[in-house]
């Protein structure tokens, strides 16, 4: 008690400024603390800026904590199913370089904008009526109102323009690599022993197109092919009629 009283007396002689932060109870010192200033840390928005706030739908936060407002963004990009003629389309939801080709009577700029492959007057899709209408699209011909890819060698055909080679011999009805118009020539493997679509000599002793004369007893030319692209001739000494003997060369 003597030591404590001595401390109290000594403390009474100290200036009032010493007691900042010291709390006394008569006869007892119970606690002491220091006073500090509470300062919030600076925000990341930079000097003089407040922390950015969350923007609402369609908005963006601007520098310095201000918020820009919007209406939800730009209009949707054009599509091929939005029931409107837009983008590169040549008619509603068709044509151009991104959508499917247009049906007949729809707008167009090029043959490729049309299902038929024919853009009449560079304005309207239409049915072709001749192969000349298909000139914009390579290797096509007009069939049933549409420009159709030309046919490969050996494919059944009805006209020259339907074949990629440009040859459809009427005696064969197949797309052929040449005109194949000489006597005893053909483009069918069954007739030549070769390949469909490749012109070759008709097999010897046959004449599927009836090209050789059929005049036995009246001519020295045979009625079948010789296998070398000509009609077989009757052998030398064959009597062609009652007064003439063949020379073996067809005469």
Secondary structure, DSSP 8 states (H G I E B T S, - for coil): -HHHHHHHHHHHTS-GGGGTTEEEETTEEEEE-----------TT-TT--------TT-EE-TTS-EE--SSSS-----TTSSS--TT-SBTTB-TTTS--B-TTSB-SSGGGBSSS-EETTTEE----SGGGGTTSTTEEEETTEEEE-B-TT-B-SSGGGBTTS-B-TTT-BB-SS---STTEES-HHHHSS-TTS-EE--TT--TT--S---TTT-SEEEEE-SSSSEEE--TT-BSSSS-B--SS--
